[in-house]
Amino acid sequence: MVSRYGRRIRNLAEKADLQRRASYECPKCNKVKVRRKCYAIWKCRSCGSVFAGGAYSFTTPFGETAKRLLKESS
C-alpha cells in the first residue's frame, strides 16, 4: 500500500498493511495459519477453511461484539 502526504496517513497505512500480512489463528484447527486471500476473504493454509472477515484484519470490532453477544444469549 502506498500513501503519501502526511505522517499520520503513512502510519495508518503501515498499520493496516502489517495487519493484512499477519497470520491469524484458525477457529477450526487452532493453528496460526490463516492468511488473507483477497479483500475480506481469509483462508487457513492448514485445513483449507475459508472465512469472511475484515478487509485488513481477520476480525473486526463489530464482529467481536456480535460474537460476544451471541455467546451471552445462548
MDTraj code that builds the backbone (N, CA, C; nanometers):
import mdtraj as md
import numpy as np

residues = "MET VAL SER ARG TYR GLY ARG ARG ILE ARG ASN LEU ALA GLU LYS ALA ASP LEU GLN ARG ARG ALA SER TYR GLU CYS PRO LYS CYS ASN LYS VAL LYS VAL ARG ARG LYS CYS TYR ALA ILE TRP LYS CYS ARG SER CYS GLY SER VAL PHE ALA GLY GLY ALA TYR SER PHE THR THR PRO PHE GLY GLU THR ALA LYS ARG LEU LEU LYS GLU SER SER".split()
xyz = np.array([
    [0.0846, -0.1160, 0.0000],
    [0.0000, 0.0000, 0.0000],
    [0.0900, 0.1234, 0.0000],
    [0.0604, 0.2147, -0.0881],
    [0.1413, 0.3352, -0.0996],
    [0.0578, 0.4537, -0.0561],
    [0.1117, 0.5298, 0.0350],
    [0.0440, 0.6532, 0.0747],
    [0.1484, 0.7641, 0.0824],
    [0.1015, 0.8841, 0.0561],
    [0.1911, 0.9988, 0.0588],
    [0.1272, 1.1098, 0.1395],
    [0.2013, 1.2145, 0.1597],
    [0.1499, 1.3398, 0.2120],
    [0.0974, 1.3308, 0.3543],
    [0.1834, 1.3072, 0.4468],
    [0.1450, 1.3170, 0.5864],
    [0.1887, 1.1975, 0.6680],
    [0.2422, 1.2280, 0.7822],
    [0.2939, 1.1239, 0.8703],
    [0.1822, 1.0362, 0.9247],
    [0.0706, 1.0974, 0.9645],
    [-0.0401, 1.0218, 1.0233],
    [-0.0977, 0.9214, 0.9227],
    [-0.1164, 0.9641, 0.8000],
    [-0.1696, 0.8760, 0.6961],
    [-0.0732, 0.7617, 0.6683],
    [0.0555, 0.7915, 0.6634],
    [0.1546, 0.6855, 0.6404],
    [0.1537, 0.5847, 0.7537],
    [0.1416, 0.6325, 0.8788],
    [0.1378, 0.5408, 0.9933],
    [0.0137, 0.4534, 0.9909],
    [-0.1023, 0.5104, 0.9582],
    [-0.2249, 0.4319, 0.9494],
    [-0.2161, 0.3281, 0.8379],
    [-0.1585, 0.3664, 0.7254],
    [-0.1438, 0.2739, 0.6135],
    [-0.0481, 0.1608, 0.6485],
    [0.0596, 0.1916, 0.7200],
    [0.1549, 0.0883, 0.7601],
    [0.0917, -0.0090, 0.8584],
    [0.0127, 0.0429, 0.9519],
    [-0.0551, -0.0431, 1.0490],
    [-0.1517, -0.1387, 0.9788],
    [-0.2286, -0.0876, 0.8837],
    [-0.3222, -0.1713, 0.8081],
    [-0.2475, -0.2754, 0.7257],
    [-0.1355, -0.2368, 0.6679],
    [-0.0576, -0.3293, 0.5864],
    [0.0018, -0.4413, 0.6714],
    [0.0478, -0.4099, 0.7917],
    [0.1005, -0.5133, 0.8806],
    [-0.0089, -0.6099, 0.9244],
    [-0.1286, -0.5580, 0.9515],
    [-0.2408, -0.6454, 0.9872],
    [-0.2786, -0.7354, 0.8701],
    [-0.2724, -0.6827, 0.7512],
    [-0.3098, -0.7589, 0.6317],
    [-0.2139, -0.8750, 0.6080],
    [-0.0864, -0.8541, 0.6334],
    [0.0135, -0.9578, 0.6080],
    [0.0303, -1.0576, 0.7216],
    [-0.0261, -1.0295, 0.8375],
    [-0.0067, -1.1159, 0.9545],
    [-0.0817, -1.2482, 0.9388],
    [-0.0396, -1.3474, 1.0167],
    [-0.1099, -1.4751, 1.0244],
    [-0.1961, -1.4747, 1.1493],
    [-0.3145, -1.5339, 1.1380],
    [-0.4089, -1.5378, 1.2486],
    [-0.4422, -1.6823, 1.2832],
    [-0.4976, -1.7027, 1.4028],
    [-0.5328, -1.8365, 1.4480],
    [-0.6634, -1.8823, 1.3833],
    [-0.6629, -2.0035, 1.3331],
    [-0.7812, -2.0609, 1.2685],
    [-0.8815, -2.1030, 1.3759],
    [-1.0089, -2.0632, 1.3622],
    [-1.1098, -2.1038, 1.4600],
    [-1.1411, -2.2530, 1.4556],
    [-1.1114, -2.3210, 1.3450],
    [-1.1433, -2.4637, 1.3330],
    [-1.0304, -2.5540, 1.3809],
    [-0.9089, -2.5301, 1.3316],
    [-0.7982, -2.6207, 1.3670],
    [-0.7031, -2.5609, 1.4710],
    [-0.7244, -2.4363, 1.5127],
    [-0.6465, -2.3682, 1.6162],
    [-0.4974, -2.3531, 1.5832],
    [-0.4633, -2.3548, 1.4560],
    [-0.3255, -2.3289, 1.4146],
    [-0.3161, -2.1855, 1.3632],
    [-0.2000, -2.1269, 1.3772],
    [-0.1789, -1.9892, 1.3314],
    [-0.1396, -1.9952, 1.1833],
    [-0.2392, -2.0238, 1.0987],
    [-0.2144, -2.0422, 0.9564],
    [-0.3114, -1.9653, 0.8678],
    [-0.3970, -1.8809, 0.9250],
    [-0.4952, -1.8078, 0.8449],
    [-0.4275, -1.6863, 0.7836],
    [-0.4371, -1.6770, 0.6514],
    [-0.3790, -1.5655, 0.5775],
    [-0.4845, -1.5044, 0.4872],
    [-0.4640, -1.3807, 0.4497],
    [-0.5580, -1.3102, 0.3629],
    [-0.5446, -1.3614, 0.2203],
    [-0.6567, -1.4015, 0.1626],
    [-0.6580, -1.4488, 0.0248],
    [-0.6857, -1.3334, -0.0706],
    [-0.7880, -1.2571, -0.0433],
    [-0.8196, -1.1359, -0.1178],
    [-0.9013, -1.0467, -0.0248],
    [-0.9582, -0.9406, -0.0763],
    [-1.0286, -0.8429, 0.0061],
    [-1.1361, -0.9089, 0.0909],
    [-1.1170, -0.9118, 0.2235],
    [-1.2105, -0.9637, 0.3233],
    [-1.2313, -1.1141, 0.3160],
    [-1.1487, -1.1878, 0.2418],
    [-1.1556, -1.3332, 0.2358],
    [-1.0265, -1.3880, 0.2957],
    [-1.0409, -1.4768, 0.3939],
    [-0.9283, -1.5321, 0.4667],
    [-0.9312, -1.6836, 0.4542],
    [-0.8153, -1.7467, 0.4369],
    [-0.8085, -1.8912, 0.4181],
    [-0.7025, -1.9517, 0.5088],
    [-0.7379, -2.0660, 0.5700],
    [-0.6430, -2.1387, 0.6536],
    [-0.5560, -2.2251, 0.5634],
    [-0.4269, -2.2132, 0.5773],
    [-0.3343, -2.2917, 0.4960],
    [-0.3204, -2.4346, 0.5459],
    [-0.3694, -2.4627, 0.6652],
    [-0.3591, -2.5965, 0.7205],
    [-0.4799, -2.6822, 0.6838],
    [-0.5994, -2.6372, 0.7214],
    [-0.7198, -2.7180, 0.6992],
    [-0.7977, -2.6765, 0.5751],
    [-0.7640, -2.5627, 0.5129],
    [-0.8289, -2.5201, 0.3904],
    [-0.9603, -2.4471, 0.4098],
    [-0.9995, -2.4178, 0.5322],
    [-1.1239, -2.3465, 0.5575],
    [-1.1135, -2.2025, 0.5091],
    [-1.2247, -2.1517, 0.4574],
    [-1.2297, -2.0143, 0.4070],
    [-1.3270, -1.9354, 0.4937],
    [-1.2879, -1.8139, 0.5326],
    [-1.3672, -1.7305, 0.6213],
    [-1.3849, -1.5924, 0.5606],
    [-1.4965, -1.5286, 0.5954],
    [-1.5166, -1.3877, 0.5633],
    [-1.4783, -1.3080, 0.6868],
    [-1.4070, -1.2010, 0.6682],
    [-1.3632, -1.1205, 0.7817],
    [-1.3501, -0.9760, 0.7423],
    [-1.2629, -0.9078, 0.8122],
    [-1.2400, -0.7675, 0.7818],
    [-1.1520, -0.7517, 0.6591],
    [-1.1439, -0.6321, 0.6090],
    [-1.0643, -0.6064, 0.4899],
    [-0.9150, -0.6218, 0.5177],
    [-0.8701, -0.5734, 0.6323],
    [-0.7277, -0.5766, 0.6622],
    [-0.6920, -0.6572, 0.7856],
    [-0.7905, -0.7040, 0.8619],
    [-0.7638, -0.7919, 0.9752],
    [-0.8694, -0.9016, 0.9769],
    [-0.8360, -1.0128, 1.0379],
    [-0.9233, -1.1299, 1.0358],
    [-1.0559, -1.1027, 1.1052],
    [-1.0538, -1.0286, 1.2126],
    [-1.1773, -0.9936, 1.2825],
    [-1.1902, -0.8422, 1.2897],
    [-1.3131, -0.7967, 1.3039],
    [-1.3395, -0.6541, 1.3180],
    [-1.3976, -0.6294, 1.4567],
    [-1.3929, -0.5072, 1.5054],
    [-1.4530, -0.4790, 1.6361],
    [-1.6030, -0.5124, 1.6396],
    [-1.6740, -0.4856, 1.5312],
    [-1.8163, -0.5186, 1.5252],
    [-1.8371, -0.6700, 1.5302],
    [-1.7527, -0.7453, 1.4612],
    [-1.7613, -0.8910, 1.4639],
    [-1.7346, -0.9482, 1.6019],
    [-1.6383, -0.8920, 1.6727],
    [-1.6089, -0.9359, 1.8090],
    [-1.7281, -0.9096, 1.9010],
    [-1.7929, -0.7951, 1.8860],
    [-1.9100, -0.7620, 1.9666],
    [-2.0245, -0.8583, 1.9368],
    [-2.0468, -0.8867, 1.8094],
    [-2.1535, -0.9794, 1.7710],
    [-2.1274, -1.1187, 1.8261],
    [-2.0032, -1.1641, 1.8201],
    [-1.9676, -1.2960, 1.8721],
    [-1.9921, -1.3031, 2.0225],
    [-1.9538, -1.1958, 2.0934],
    [-1.9745, -1.1924, 2.2383],
    [-2.1231, -1.1935, 2.2731],
    [-2.2052, -1.1162, 2.1999],
    [-2.3488, -1.1125, 2.2266],
    [-2.4152, -1.2466, 2.1973],
    [-2.3721, -1.3151, 2.0921],
    [-2.4272, -1.4476, 2.0617],
    [-2.3914, -1.5485, 2.1702],
    [-2.2688, -1.5385, 2.2203],
    [-2.2255, -1.6297, 2.3244],
    [-2.3027, -1.6047, 2.4546],
    [-2.3281, -1.4791, 2.4867],
    [-2.4021, -1.4455, 2.6089],
    [-2.5480, -1.4868, 2.6007],
    [-2.6083, -1.4800, 2.4822],
    [-2.7512, -1.5112, 2.4691],
    [-2.7804, -1.6605, 2.4725],
    [-2.6820, -1.7431, 2.4404],
    [-2.7076, -1.8877, 2.4397],
    [-2.6589, -1.9571, 2.5644],
])
top = md.Topology()
chain = top.add_chain()
for i, resn in enumerate(residues, 1):
    res = top.add_residue(resn, chain, resSeq=i)
    for name in ("N", "CA", "C"):
        top.add_atom(name, md.element.get_by_symbol(name[0]), res)
traj = md.Trajectory(xyz[None], top)
